[in-house]
Amino acid sequence: MKTLILFLYPGLFYYLGAVNILTLILMIYDKLASKTGNVKLRIPERTLLIFTAIGGSLGSFIGVFLIRHKSKHMSFKIIVPIFLIVWLFIAGAVLFLYPGMIE
């Protein structure tokens, strides 16, 4: 069991880092595509919310509240902070339960 935890522990944080960067890139791309007016280039809201749910909540949070993309949509104003809290709790729980893993 400890071997599995040693394997998954850094992987979770690499995964979260990668998915957050990708989500932020998608948010920036969609913001730029929205300015061109070409609907075919846009990324569906559902896709952005899926990336938020699977761990890209910090990237979405930055996109919504700093870049001001989708900031008028209540679904993004409510769902993004909720998922950010959930993922921060998960990461915090992993750090709390396995504190000796950080070197």
Backbone torsions as a table, in degrees:
resi	resn	phi	psi	omega
1	MET	NA	-41.5	-179.4
2	LYS	-64.3	-35.0	177.5
3	THR	-62.9	-42.0	177.9
4	LEU	-63.2	-42.3	179.0
5	ILE	-65.3	-41.9	177.6
6	LEU	-60.9	-35.0	179.6
7	PHE	-73.7	-43.6	-174.8
8	LEU	-79.9	-27.8	-172.9
9	TYR	-56.1	-59.2	179.6
10	PRO	-69.2	-27.5	179.9
11	GLY	-61.2	-36.6	178.5
12	LEU	-61.1	-44.3	-177.6
13	PHE	-74.5	-33.6	173.1
14	TYR	-65.3	-42.7	178.2
15	TYR	-60.0	-49.6	-179.1
16	LEU	-62.2	-39.8	177.3
17	GLY	-62.2	-46.1	-178.4
18	ALA	-66.3	-44.7	-177.0
19	VAL	-70.2	-31.1	176.7
20	ASN	-70.7	-40.3	176.2
21	ILE	-63.8	-44.5	178.9
22	LEU	-62.5	-42.4	179.8
23	THR	-63.6	-42.2	177.7
24	LEU	-63.8	-40.7	177.0
25	ILE	-61.4	-42.9	178.0
26	LEU	-62.8	-40.0	178.8
27	MET	-64.5	-43.9	179.1
28	ILE	-64.8	-44.7	178.3
29	TYR	-58.6	-45.4	-178.7
30	ASP	-66.5	-36.2	176.9
31	LYS	-63.3	-44.6	178.4
32	LEU	-65.8	-39.8	178.7
33	ALA	-65.5	-33.2	-180.0
34	SER	-67.8	-29.2	179.7
35	LYS	-74.5	-24.8	178.8
36	THR	-79.1	-22.9	179.7
37	GLY	83.5	2.7	-179.8
38	ASN	-87.6	106.7	-176.1
39	VAL	-64.7	-29.7	-178.0
40	LYS	-67.0	-24.8	-179.5
41	LEU	-85.0	-12.8	-174.5
42	ARG	-71.8	152.7	175.8
43	ILE	-99.3	128.0	-178.7
44	PRO	-59.6	145.3	178.3
45	GLU	-56.9	-37.8	-179.8
46	ARG	-59.3	-41.0	178.8
47	THR	-63.5	-43.7	179.0
48	LEU	-63.1	-39.3	179.0
49	LEU	-70.6	-33.1	176.2
50	ILE	-64.6	-44.5	177.7
51	PHE	-63.9	-33.9	174.8
52	THR	-62.6	-45.2	-176.4
53	ALA	-67.8	-34.1	-176.1
54	ILE	-85.8	8.9	174.0
55	GLY	128.4	-4.2	-178.6
56	GLY	-91.7	30.8	-174.4
57	SER	-67.9	-35.3	178.3
58	LEU	-68.0	-41.6	176.1
59	GLY	-61.8	-40.7	176.9
60	SER	-67.4	-40.8	179.3
61	PHE	-59.8	-44.7	177.0
62	ILE	-62.6	-42.8	179.4
63	GLY	-62.3	-42.1	-177.0
64	VAL	-76.3	-47.1	-169.2
65	PHE	-96.8	-19.6	177.0
66	LEU	-106.3	-42.3	179.3
67	ILE	-85.6	-15.8	177.6
68	ARG	65.7	37.4	175.7
69	HIS	-98.6	130.6	-177.9
70	LYS	65.0	22.0	-175.3
71	SER	-73.9	-14.0	177.8
72	LYS	-91.3	-8.3	-178.9
73	HIS	-87.8	119.6	-179.1
74	MET	-61.1	-33.3	-179.8
75	SER	-61.0	-37.6	179.1
76	PHE	-76.4	-34.7	179.0
77	LYS	-68.2	-26.3	-178.1
78	ILE	-98.3	-50.0	-173.1
79	ILE	-69.0	-41.8	-176.8
80	VAL	-61.1	-50.2	177.6
81	PRO	-62.6	-34.2	178.2
82	ILE	-62.7	-47.7	179.4
83	PHE	-67.7	-32.1	176.4
84	LEU	-62.7	-44.0	177.8
85	ILE	-63.1	-42.8	179.8
86	VAL	-60.8	-48.1	-177.7
87	TRP	-70.0	-33.7	174.5
88	LEU	-65.3	-37.8	176.8
89	PHE	-63.9	-45.1	179.7
90	ILE	-61.0	-48.6	180.0
91	ALA	-63.4	-41.5	178.0
92	GLY	-63.9	-38.9	178.6
93	ALA	-64.5	-41.6	178.7
94	VAL	-63.8	-43.8	178.9
95	LEU	-65.2	-36.9	-179.8
96	PHE	-71.3	-43.0	-176.8
97	LEU	-73.8	-28.7	-177.6
98	TYR	-128.5	63.0	-174.6
99	PRO	-68.8	-25.7	-178.3
100	GLY	-75.1	-5.0	-176.9
101	MET	-78.3	-20.0	-178.2
102	ILE	-81.9	125.3	179.3
103	GLU	-131.1	NA	NA
